[in-house]
């Protein structure tokens, strides 16, 4: 008798069962724009309504949750990863003012654990519903030898749209504008390779009073979605000139992605509260604040750039949404060869 696919590590029957159990969660994200149902070779999304818009532009992005999956595997909790994936991608296209249309996911592992995969997909579906985004399709792959046993990889692609005249590209940012930071919920989906190394000898189920629970819970706090807050500000006519998602590379790498070459962002360290998990990581790893700001969001997950005279209005509107905003810096004219992000630390 020859070797079967199952002998090689791939169980087609289990994969089929897992996918069938995903159907309800996936279909819960469908609106009338989704055609053809679940399980087709390609997802179909009716965009005929876009013809009634003035000048619609599609905006797309692909990203993953990195090695946060290893924390989830070590803790045995996969329910937050789907939220991380969707919210990260939604926040990425929101930088340009885009709203999501549909989402596709890729989940891969060495061995298909049905319950773990279902937790991930159910989280993706819930986050998609919250963002009014269809989970249009995806791929669940079992690849023994490529992925380490017990671990998985998670990637998503999002497609959204924005009117061309409403694209936010940072080109109107000028000296005198202010930076308003929106709080993060923790590490979000970046910096976990360093965090895992720093905390390698500390059990993830360790209760840490400063973190309000276990270390694992603090590290698995879901990536925050900023769609509602930013959309309401834009709908109110607030002139937001630039947006930055503080992901991998922290402030130093992400703010320059939206700044014109003629300006520099000056941040006032201490103008926002540092989330406890970052204070704990800094102390455990013996890291400096410049290192922390290069790697982590340190408590600010999103930055809005607007004229100074609308800052108070923005803060009041955010407060009405139960979102705390912080004026964390200002835009200044750039001196030749000056780095585009300057952080001013207290004496």
Secondary structure, 3 states (H helix, E strand, C coil): CCCCCCCCCCCHHHHHHHHHHHHHHHHCCCCCCEECCCCCCCCEECCHHHHHCCCEEEEEEEEECCCHHHHHHHHCCCCCHHHHHHHHHHHHHHCCCCEEEEEEEEEEECCCCHHHHHHHHHHHHHHHHHCCCEEEEEEEEECECCECCCCEEEEEEEEEEEEHHHCCCCCCCCCCCEEEEEECCCCCCCCHHHHHHHCCCCCCCCEEHHHCEEHHHHHCCCCCCCHHHHHHHHHCCCCEEEEEECCCCHHHHHHHHCCCCCEEEEEECCCCCCCHHHHHHHHHHCCCHHHHHHHCCCCEEEEEEECHHHHHHHHHHHHHCCCCEEEEEEEEECCCCCCCEEEECCC
